[in-house]
Amino acid sequence: MLTPTQLKAIREVVNTGSLRAAAARLGYSPSAVSQQISSIERLWDVPLLERTARSIRPTAAGAQLARQATRILADLDAVEDEMRSYASADLGRLHVGSFWSAGFRLVPAVLLELLQGRPDVDIRYEEGDWQTTLPAVEEGELDLAVVAQYGTVPRTYSPDLSAELIMEEPLFVLLPDGHRLARRNEIRVSDLADERWICAGEDTDAAGSLHHICAAAGFRPEIIFRTDDYNLPIELVRNGLGVAIVPQLATVDSMQVRRIQLANPAYVRKVYAVHRAVDSNPLIDSAVTALRHAAADIEQRLETEPVTAFAM
């Protein structure tokens, strides 16, 4: 099989008409260039050069091989450039899945950061909870999943997956502005034992977290509204129909609703970026870095932002 060194040798000898000039271009000795061409002639049993005491002239086979060498070497250079682009994450594909509130809060900034200066990168996004996105990552349908995990609802990950912590967000109680506790800086859950509660579906991690938190405070919450709609709970709270516990990412600006942090700092929701442990896609590292940048920015802004919408 021909090698790039052999192809470069025949190309330069034909282009320059001289072993010495070809050797100077390639950084080899004239004898090394001659040996490369002789090895091709022996391989195929075909003469490539007509050698005289004063000159070297390509045979028809030599001229044709030189032309082909120019094309093949150009293709190899293009492949090398392409592989370097993949290695530097200037090319490639990244398919990301995320739960809704991270998709709303974090993902747009991440996609923007990844695409800046990378016009040829193929980045795709789809929404989904961890029950959907984690299996998709394991099966190779997603490259990266952004998932949430409540501190009171532990989860283990497959050994085939790598989970990197992106942020840890506190949990807040949402109260109507006129509530008796609405002016507090922080709230103990036990102070809310007599309240009516708004919560997500029974089988969700959010519901499991609420039950754990209330059980630790010595009561079982009276849940009168269950919804996975992202905006209905905030309207219910605004109208005094109940209270809710939500993580930081799940609150946005609004009037007539107060967001008060739980007094127990152990009540948090953690956000992880999860990918296959053996995945060598360089865009994953770039995406995780971008997620951390977006998380740091959102944490800073949410510290002073009032409440306005609800997301899971």
VMD Tcl script that draws the C-alpha trace (Angstrom):
set ca {
  {0.00 0.00 0.00}
  {1.23 3.46 -0.84}
  {2.25 5.79 1.97}
  {2.01 9.58 2.16}
  {5.83 9.74 2.13}
  {5.98 7.85 -1.17}
  {3.26 10.02 -2.69}
  {5.06 13.20 -1.65}
  {8.30 11.90 -3.14}
  {6.88 11.18 -6.62}
  {4.89 14.41 -6.62}
  {7.89 16.60 -5.82}
  {10.28 14.82 -8.18}
  {7.83 15.20 -11.09}
  {7.02 18.82 -10.19}
  {10.67 19.88 -9.83}
  {12.29 17.50 -12.36}
  {15.10 16.87 -9.87}
  {15.83 14.50 -7.01}
  {17.92 17.17 -5.33}
  {15.23 19.87 -5.57}
  {12.55 17.44 -4.41}
  {14.73 16.43 -1.45}
  {15.22 20.09 -0.50}
  {11.46 20.68 -0.49}
  {10.76 17.60 1.56}
  {13.66 17.93 3.96}
  {15.10 14.55 2.97}
  {18.35 13.50 1.35}
  {18.29 12.83 -2.43}
  {19.03 9.16 -1.80}
  {16.05 8.88 0.58}
  {13.75 10.36 -2.07}
  {15.15 7.97 -4.68}
  {14.57 5.02 -2.35}
  {10.94 5.98 -1.82}
  {10.29 6.04 -5.56}
  {12.22 2.80 -6.12}
  {10.06 1.10 -3.47}
  {6.92 2.02 -5.47}
  {8.48 0.69 -8.67}
  {9.31 -2.61 -6.98}
  {5.82 -2.79 -5.41}
  {4.02 -2.54 -8.74}
  {6.81 -3.60 -11.07}
  {6.38 -0.45 -13.14}
  {8.99 2.23 -13.93}
  {8.06 5.72 -12.77}
  {11.14 7.68 -13.86}
  {13.50 7.66 -16.82}
  {16.92 8.35 -15.31}
  {19.92 9.63 -17.29}
  {23.21 11.05 -16.16}
  {21.89 14.59 -16.55}
  {18.13 14.45 -16.05}
  {15.10 12.67 -14.69}
  {11.89 12.42 -16.65}
  {8.62 10.78 -15.50}
  {7.21 7.88 -17.44}
  {3.51 7.92 -18.30}
  {2.87 5.91 -15.12}
  {5.04 8.31 -13.10}
  {3.23 11.38 -14.43}
  {-0.17 9.83 -13.71}
  {0.85 8.81 -10.18}
  {2.13 12.33 -9.51}
  {-1.23 13.77 -10.55}
  {-3.07 11.29 -8.38}
  {-0.66 11.97 -5.50}
  {-1.52 15.66 -5.61}
  {-5.23 14.88 -5.26}
  {-4.78 12.17 -2.61}
  {-2.48 14.32 -0.48}
  {-4.90 17.23 -0.70}
  {-7.68 14.91 0.49}
  {-5.50 13.70 3.36}
  {-4.74 17.28 4.36}
  {-8.47 18.03 4.37}
  {-9.16 14.98 6.51}
  {-6.44 16.00 8.97}
  {-7.88 19.52 9.18}
  {-11.34 18.06 9.74}
  {-10.13 15.73 12.49}
  {-8.35 18.62 14.18}
  {-11.62 20.57 14.04}
  {-13.45 17.69 15.69}
  {-10.75 17.44 18.35}
  {-11.00 21.17 19.08}
  {-14.85 21.02 19.04}
  {-15.09 23.28 16.00}
  {-16.95 20.48 14.24}
  {-19.17 17.74 15.53}
  {-22.60 16.95 16.87}
  {-24.11 17.44 20.32}
  {-27.61 16.30 21.22}
  {-28.76 17.70 24.59}
  {-31.81 16.86 26.68}
  {-32.98 18.80 29.74}
  {-35.86 19.18 32.16}
  {-38.05 22.21 31.59}
  {-36.78 24.82 34.05}
  {-33.11 24.20 33.19}
  {-34.08 24.28 29.53}
  {-35.79 27.61 30.10}
  {-33.11 29.13 32.33}
  {-29.77 27.56 31.37}
  {-29.88 25.97 27.94}
  {-30.34 29.07 25.72}
  {-27.15 30.63 27.12}
  {-25.34 27.30 26.74}
  {-26.39 26.89 23.11}
  {-25.35 30.45 22.35}
  {-21.91 29.95 23.93}
  {-21.36 26.67 22.09}
  {-22.35 28.05 18.71}
  {-20.24 31.20 18.91}
  {-17.37 30.72 16.47}
  {-18.58 27.21 15.59}
  {-20.91 27.65 12.60}
  {-20.46 24.03 11.51}
  {-21.34 22.39 14.82}
  {-24.65 20.47 14.81}
  {-26.34 21.10 18.17}
  {-29.82 19.81 18.94}
  {-32.03 20.08 22.01}
  {-35.08 18.30 23.34}
  {-37.02 18.58 26.57}
  {-37.53 15.67 28.93}
  {-37.33 14.54 32.55}
  {-34.58 12.23 33.78}
  {-36.75 9.15 33.30}
  {-36.54 9.87 29.57}
  {-33.19 11.56 29.11}
  {-30.94 9.26 31.15}
  {-31.90 6.10 29.20}
  {-31.46 8.12 25.99}
  {-27.91 9.02 27.03}
  {-27.09 5.39 27.85}
  {-28.43 4.29 24.46}
  {-26.49 6.99 22.60}
  {-29.59 8.89 21.46}
  {-28.51 11.89 23.57}
  {-24.95 13.00 24.22}
  {-25.74 15.01 27.36}
  {-28.65 15.19 29.78}
  {-29.28 17.99 32.26}
  {-31.13 16.41 35.17}
  {-32.36 17.52 38.58}
  {-32.08 15.62 41.85}
  {-33.74 16.69 45.09}
  {-31.62 16.30 48.20}
  {-34.43 14.41 49.91}
  {-34.94 12.05 46.96}
  {-31.55 10.40 46.36}
  {-30.74 8.73 43.06}
  {-27.94 6.47 41.88}
  {-26.54 6.58 38.37}
  {-25.45 3.74 36.16}
  {-21.67 3.06 36.31}
  {-21.68 3.68 32.56}
  {-22.63 7.31 33.17}
  {-20.68 10.27 34.51}
  {-22.67 12.90 36.47}
  {-21.08 16.34 36.95}
  {-22.61 18.79 39.42}
  {-23.58 22.05 37.72}
  {-25.35 23.90 40.51}
  {-27.08 23.43 43.84}
  {-30.21 25.52 44.16}
  {-32.13 26.29 47.36}
  {-35.82 25.54 47.75}
  {-38.32 28.35 48.27}
  {-41.87 28.62 49.53}
  {-44.21 30.61 47.32}
  {-46.80 32.60 49.24}
  {-49.42 35.14 48.17}
  {-48.31 38.66 48.94}
  {-50.92 39.09 51.69}
  {-50.04 35.88 53.53}
  {-49.37 36.13 57.29}
  {-45.78 34.87 56.74}
  {-45.07 36.80 53.54}
  {-42.70 39.29 55.17}
  {-40.31 36.74 56.65}
  {-36.81 36.30 55.28}
  {-36.97 32.54 55.76}
  {-39.59 29.99 56.74}
  {-39.64 26.78 58.71}
  {-41.78 24.14 57.03}
  {-43.50 23.42 60.34}
  {-45.03 26.93 60.15}
  {-46.94 25.79 57.06}
  {-48.52 22.65 58.53}
  {-52.07 24.03 58.22}
  {-51.70 25.31 54.67}
  {-53.23 23.90 51.52}
  {-50.56 22.78 49.07}
  {-49.99 22.91 45.35}
  {-47.72 20.22 43.98}
  {-46.70 18.29 40.89}
  {-47.95 14.79 40.07}
  {-47.79 12.13 42.77}
  {-45.05 10.08 41.13}
  {-42.69 13.01 40.50}
  {-39.50 13.81 42.39}
  {-41.00 17.20 43.33}
  {-43.90 15.47 45.08}
  {-41.55 13.04 46.80}
  {-39.43 15.92 48.03}
  {-42.46 17.75 49.44}
  {-43.61 14.65 51.33}
  {-40.13 14.11 52.81}
  {-39.76 17.74 53.88}
  {-43.20 17.87 55.49}
  {-42.73 14.49 57.19}
  {-39.50 15.78 58.75}
  {-41.50 18.74 60.10}
  {-44.08 16.39 61.62}
  {-47.07 16.67 59.31}
  {-48.56 15.38 56.09}
  {-49.33 18.12 53.55}
  {-52.89 18.61 52.40}
  {-52.39 18.67 48.64}
  {-55.47 20.07 46.95}
  {-54.02 20.93 43.52}
  {-51.73 18.75 41.43}
  {-50.47 19.94 38.10}
  {-47.46 19.56 35.82}
  {-48.41 22.75 34.03}
  {-45.61 25.27 34.33}
  {-47.72 28.36 35.01}
  {-50.87 27.27 36.85}
  {-49.32 26.94 40.36}
  {-48.08 30.53 40.38}
  {-51.59 31.72 39.52}
  {-53.06 29.57 42.29}
  {-50.60 31.00 44.82}
  {-51.22 34.53 43.58}
  {-54.94 34.10 44.22}
  {-54.45 32.73 47.73}
  {-55.56 29.20 46.91}
  {-52.51 27.48 48.36}
  {-48.75 27.50 48.83}
  {-45.98 25.65 47.01}
  {-42.31 24.71 47.44}
  {-40.20 25.21 44.35}
  {-36.48 25.23 43.52}
  {-34.69 28.43 42.58}
  {-34.70 27.80 38.83}
  {-38.45 27.37 38.94}
  {-39.16 30.98 39.92}
  {-39.19 34.03 37.72}
  {-40.36 37.67 38.16}
  {-43.92 38.42 39.24}
  {-46.03 40.61 41.41}
  {-48.32 39.53 44.28}
  {-46.25 36.42 45.05}
  {-43.49 36.17 47.64}
  {-40.56 33.78 47.34}
  {-39.10 32.90 50.76}
  {-36.24 30.50 51.29}
  {-36.67 27.48 53.54}
  {-34.82 27.83 56.84}
  {-33.18 24.40 56.52}
  {-30.21 24.83 54.13}
  {-30.14 21.08 53.52}
  {-33.29 21.35 51.40}
  {-31.87 21.82 47.92}
  {-32.18 20.59 44.37}
  {-29.00 19.67 42.54}
  {-28.56 20.01 38.79}
  {-26.24 17.57 37.04}
  {-24.87 17.21 33.53}
  {-24.83 13.50 32.73}
  {-23.03 11.82 29.84}
  {-21.58 8.44 28.99}
  {-18.38 7.86 30.94}
  {-16.48 6.70 27.84}
  {-17.82 9.38 25.49}
  {-14.89 11.26 23.95}
  {-17.00 13.92 22.22}
  {-15.04 17.15 22.94}
  {-18.25 19.17 22.73}
  {-19.37 17.61 26.01}
  {-16.60 19.34 27.97}
  {-17.46 22.61 26.22}
  {-21.15 22.16 27.07}
  {-20.46 21.38 30.75}
  {-18.28 24.48 31.00}
  {-21.00 26.56 29.35}
  {-23.59 25.13 31.76}
  {-21.47 26.17 34.72}
  {-21.08 29.67 33.31}
  {-24.84 29.94 32.78}
  {-25.55 28.54 36.26}
  {-23.22 31.05 37.94}
  {-24.88 33.89 36.07}
  {-28.41 32.73 36.84}
  {-27.62 32.19 40.53}
  {-26.37 35.75 40.80}
  {-29.47 37.16 39.12}
  {-31.99 34.99 40.96}
  {-30.71 36.13 44.35}
  {-32.47 39.46 43.88}
  {-35.20 38.54 41.38}
  {-38.82 38.51 42.58}
  {-41.19 35.73 41.56}
  {-43.14 35.39 38.34}
  {-43.65 31.91 36.95}
  {-43.45 28.29 37.91}
  {-41.55 25.45 36.31}
  {-40.61 21.95 37.32}
}
mol new
graphics top color blue
foreach p $ca { graphics top sphere $p radius 0.5 }
foreach p [lrange $ca 0 end-1] q [lrange $ca 1 end] { graphics top cylinder $p $q radius 0.2 }
display resetview
